[in-house]
């Protein structure tokens, strides 16, 4: 029994197919968006150094990013950042984010603002045009599509930042340059068929080129005919980019790189240990009250009853205790905790 409790590991479900937002071709960039924070960074205003956070918006389809500066972790600052993004990129159909507990880890400021942010954002931006979806708590792996780009943004910020505490105007300029740098990264391998053909980048869907400035053409006499021709060229170029996206990029993200095997799903009544970053002996134990299957039918989220209340966690964070012996599994766990078989489990 000691080995079961101290050596149990989560049963990670088989990797699901990619969601529709990652596979939606021929859509406007930033139609499906993931949002996250990184920071804080210190900027100089006069003689004072103040904190600034970076709000990252990621297009789930073409993997482009948009960066905004937030002055605090308050609800109002977050709403203003989202409104600036919508004014420049258009209203998205769906916005994905986690519930904030992994923005700054144990940051007390963020924990205090967490519930207000979730409730206010849902009320403000959930309408007939935009739907806000929150991932379960403590599941950063469910937001890997934007967590990976946060790393790229941090690396670029460390590369471009020349001073420890830049001015606010300098910091905003650096952010825009980081945005352009990350959006010019190749999504696919460099093609070898044509020497003049560039590797596909997010900027191709935003400005029809990777990063070079397109020189304006001279205006001819018949402007109306030229406008029709230019519009046709733009549509043809976008169509060509999307065909390359389907042909070159989709196959690279459709492959499963881990979690190939099927695992026994969580069931109501299972005794589990909630895996976290603390010491294993301090992990909270509980009982599964309710399971939430994904679109593929596999259980990926569950509600767990603990001594401190009901917690919602991903299946990848729950280690099932397959305790066998006299009586039920609940009685066996209580026997392990107290030395006597009782009517129910002793939860922590």
Buried (B, 14 or more C-beta within 10 A) or exposed (E): EEEBBEEBEBBBBEBBEBBEBBBBEEBBBBBBBBBBBBBBBBBBEEEEEBBBBBBBBBBBBBBBBBBBBBBBBBBEBBBBBBEBBBEEBEBBBBBBBBBBBBBBEEBEBBBEBBEEBBEBBBEBBEEEEBBBEBBBBBBBEBBEBBBEBBEBBBEBBEEBBEEEBBEBEBBBEBBEBBBBBBBBBEBBEEBEEEEEEBBBBBBBBBBBBBBEEEEEEEEEEEEEEEEEEEEEEEEEEBEEBBEBBEEBBBEEEEEEEEEEEEBEBBEEEBBBBBBEEEEEEEBBBBBBBEBBBBEEEBBBBBBBBBEEEEBBBBBBBBBBBEBEBEEBBBBBBBBBBEEEBBEEBBBB
